[in-house]
Amino acid sequence: MKSRLSLYASGILIVLGMIVLLLARVSEGTKPYGTKVGATTASPQVLTQAQTRQTPASSVSNTSDVATQDTPSPDSSPNVRILDLTFINSLSGWAVGYKCPDPFSCNPITLMWRTTDGGVSWRALPAPQMGIGTTRHEINNIYFANSNDGWAFGPGFFSTHDGGLTWGNNSRGNETIGDLQAIGGKLWGLSSVCAFNCGPLTLVSSDDMGRTWSAAQPQPNIYRSAAGESLASLTVGAEHDMWILSDLGLEVTQPPNSSLLVTHDLGKTWKALPNPPCDSYVGGRLAELPNGRLWLLCPGQPAVGNQEKALYISYDGGMTWKEISNSDSNDPKGLQFGGYAGRLVVTSPDRAWIGGSGLMGTTDGGVKWDFPSGPEPSPGPSLDYGLPIFAVTFMDPAHGWFATGDAVYRTSDSGQTWQWVRLR
């Protein structure tokens, strides 16, 4: 009997020991990437980079033990996603994102940060909030024209004129702002009225950094569908150039399915160019280089983690286009069918970047594309740890940033090395 009781007792102790180990493992697994168990996690206000790790194709630095300050304990439910980045030079930039206190039932809390050292450290800023259960004032984008004047929008619209310390709500009913650009001493935007569906787009401009707005005159003829809807993007280029790329809508069943308008005199006159070669109602990505060369990324309809992609370049201001790379070519070094296409950023005639499901870069003018390698998902965030890359931006060919999940990556050598820091 004693032997049996001893076996029972031993079995109970073994089970209890396994439970303790399991709980320890779970507790360790809930620690942020790069944090040792028992180590102090960064405060949610200031983050700085610390540790470096080398990889064959690139160098990636990560943050494990970072500076703390007089802030209470770190957020115990991070669920942070960074949606957009904006920089006015190689040092000063802002980020916007959101936090879901409950990942299964999310009423998002908007978060904002600022850096003045090129992304080495970030400080939290007050952020405009939409209110529980609302979506009309949702914020997906941030844009600053200088160190003071900035805007958070998409579809809500908020402005700051003190670098992000305070924000004013400039939303007007169901009006939304889909894009913002500053050029020629003016702020330009694409405005639409959205109730159940978004109506036609109007080009608006402001002479006082967004304090007052008026419809641009003359008004460019932005395509609108039979239902009155528009989908377009605003791109600014060298000197006085602006471009409006719009989709022709589902009612146009034969390619091309996009239109392109251009002004070379800051909106005094607009010219319709031949329809560019995008053939899907998804939204092309347009970029202009200082030499006037245009790059156009045309995504296809997305399907189960895949999306067709084609890249074109125009050497004559959008009159004609040359296909450079296409995911249909099955070229293992070209654009790939797998993954979704995001933002296109072109930094030189040879170098460009595409966000989306991952980060792709080219160094030969768009013919070959590759994913920069990074660390494994643990102990730090990496380029392939399962979250989309919404924000990619470069100030010049050398200095660039992108965000995925709650991490911001930065480079100062054209993407040869990357350093990352987590924002909370």
Summary of the structure (lengths in Angstrom):
residues: 424
radius of gyration: 24.1
end to end distance: 58.1
largest distance: 99.1
contacts: 1359
relative contact order: 0.12
helix: 7%
strand: 37%
